Amino acid sequence: MKKEVLIKFGKQVSKERHKRGLSQEKLASLAGVHRTYIGMIERAEKNITLENIQKIAKALQIPLRELFND
């Protein structure tokens, strides 16, 4: 069973990515992570590290806290 926090986080990443018109591949490139990693995060398949959360927030050009909003 997927943990609720991973599901919420993945949905927020997806929401912010779509708001900016970015593909998963483009966001991955901007964040410096593998292209499949973003999809795995959005599907709550990965327990993401704090370092990668920071990379994604920076790539989305948003404060870190925005990725934790409900």
C-alpha positions, 0 to 999 in steps of 0.5 A: 500500500502506498503511503499517503504522504507520497501520494500527496507529494506526487500529486503536488509535483504533477500539479506544479509541473502542469501549471508550468507546461513542463513534461516529465522529461523536461522537469527531470532535465531541469532538476538534474534527475533521470527522466523516469524518476519524475514519473515514479515520484508522481505515481508515489513509487519512490520515497524521494530524498530531501536533496531531490525535493530541493532540486525539483522545487528549484527546477519548478522555481517555487519555494520548497514549502509549495510542494507540501501544500494540500 
